[in-house]
């Protein structure tokens, strides 16, 4: 590309006069006129928008400042800081719960391996918690006329009920026995005659505290004989027995369970512990959440200025530089345009940078 200043040096030193219409190249005037109009319009915009800034500012005395477009210490960061603290506290609480559950299960396992005890004639209901999961046995007769069904309860995907029958002991108190599960289709006693025992029996089971209702379980209706969860106080009052709950046990055998289900004999539970212990999973979850959110908070606090901040800084510097460039180089630009107008060099006009048009 030909240098602009070389054109200035080669031009003859004479008084400049506008070229006549016949001297000009017929292809050049329209190009020069359009470029001249664009230049004057851009020059007017530069001076009108940036003259005040260029007259009153100095780049050395007033350097570009970094403008913050986001807030680092807002409500979001406060919430993000609370999450690892709360999750760490919950994880520590689950560690304590795991220790408590482990000791409780060890205590129940120790009771299960002991031989069964005969049930005392009278039982103190307040002392049952000290003998939870203790194997006991009692002899008496079932009061089938006071039988109660708790449910619905599922077993192997089939709907049914839990059979609760008072056990009347001669010369002793009557207790409530959870005999096990029966199918819904054998709800009536007449449909399961083999499950209605009239003779004296010896029942072996676990001395337990029955499960409690949850928020989705409806209230019992003792007057209608509908029990959705075992409320031993209501059942004891209805049957005239002590509020003592015994869960009858049996040897876990699949063939025996199928045979009992077909005959309508209640399927008892196995003499084993069925408590859930998921506290290790909860510990991993809460501590993992605490670690992850801590790393996230550190990244938010330590992160560098984002792309938006850098663009703001660059745009301010660029705008300030354009103001001074437009002010100090006006004379040189006029000389360049006059030279181009005189020589009519289309190639040189086309090679000018777009910022000058």
Rosetta blueprint (number, residue, H / E / L):
1 X L
2 X L
3 X L
4 X H
5 X H
6 X H
7 X H
8 X H
9 X H
10 X H
11 X L
12 X L
13 X L
14 X L
15 X L
16 X L
17 X L
18 X L
19 X L
20 X L
21 X L
22 X L
23 X L
24 X L
25 X L
26 X L
27 X L
28 X L
29 X H
30 X H
31 X H
32 X H
33 X H
34 X H
35 X H
36 X H
37 X H
38 X H
39 X H
40 X H
41 X H
42 X H
43 X H
44 X H
45 X H
46 X H
47 X H
48 X H
49 X H
50 X H
51 X H
52 X H
53 X H
54 X H
55 X H
56 X H
57 X L
58 X L
59 X L
60 X L
61 X L
62 X L
63 X L
64 X L
65 X L
66 X L
67 X L
68 X L
69 X L
70 X L
71 X L
72 X L
73 X L
74 X L
75 X H
76 X H
77 X H
78 X H
79 X H
80 X H
81 X H
82 X H
83 X H
84 X H
85 X H
86 X H
87 X H
88 X H
89 X H
90 X H
91 X H
92 X H
93 X H
94 X H
95 X H
96 X H
97 X H
98 X H
99 X H
100 X H
101 X H
102 X H
103 X H
104 X H
105 X H
106 X H
107 X H
108 X H
109 X H
110 X H
111 X H
112 X H
113 X L
114 X L
115 X L
116 X L
117 X E
118 X E
119 X L
120 X L
121 X L
122 X L
123 X L
124 X L
125 X H
126 X H
127 X H
128 X H
129 X H
130 X H
131 X H
132 X L
133 X L
134 X E
135 X E
136 X E
137 X E
138 X E
139 X E
140 X E
141 X E
142 X E
143 X E
144 X E
145 X E
146 X E
147 X E
148 X E
149 X E
150 X E
151 X E
152 X E
153 X E
154 X E
155 X E
156 X L
157 X L
158 X E
159 X E
160 X E
161 X E
162 X E
163 X E
164 X E
165 X E
166 X E
167 X E
168 X E
169 X L
170 X L
171 X L
172 X L
173 X L
174 X L
175 X E
176 X E
177 X E
178 X E
179 X E
180 X E
181 X E
182 X E
183 X E
184 X H
185 X H
186 X H
187 X L
188 X L
189 X H
190 X H
191 X H
192 X L
193 X H
194 X H
195 X H
196 X L
197 X L
198 X L
199 X L
200 X L
201 X E
202 X E
203 X E
204 X E
205 X E
206 X E
207 X E
208 X E
209 X L
210 X L
211 X L
212 X L
213 X L
214 X L
215 X L
216 X L
217 X L
218 X L
219 X L
220 X L
221 X E
222 X H
223 X H
224 X H
225 X L
226 X E
227 X E
228 X L
229 X L
230 X L
231 X L
232 X H
233 X H
234 X H
235 X H
236 X H
237 X H
238 X H
239 X H
240 X L
241 X L
242 X L
243 X L
244 X L
245 X E
246 X E
247 X E
248 X E
249 X E
250 X L
251 X L
252 X L
253 X L
254 X H
255 X H
256 X H
257 X H
258 X H
259 X H
260 X H
261 X H
262 X H
263 X H
264 X L
265 X L
266 X L
267 X E
268 X L
269 X E
270 X L
271 X L
272 X L
273 X L
274 X L
275 X L
276 X L
277 X L
278 X L
279 X H
280 X H
281 X H
282 X H
283 X H
284 X H
285 X H
286 X H
287 X H
288 X H
289 X H
290 X H
291 X H
292 X H
293 X H
294 X H
295 X H
296 X H
297 X H
298 X H
299 X H
300 X H
301 X H
302 X H
303 X L
304 X L
305 X L
306 X L
307 X H
308 X H
309 X H
310 X H
311 X H
312 X H
313 X H
314 X H
315 X H
316 X H
317 X H
318 X H
319 X H
320 X H
321 X H
322 X H
323 X H
324 X H
325 X H
326 X H
327 X H
328 X H
329 X L
330 X H
331 X H
332 X H
333 X H
334 X H
335 X H
336 X H
337 X H
338 X H
339 X H
340 X H
341 X H
342 X H
343 X H
344 X L
345 X L
346 X H
347 X H
348 X H
349 X H
350 X H
351 X L
352 X L
353 X L
354 X H
355 X H
356 X H
357 X L
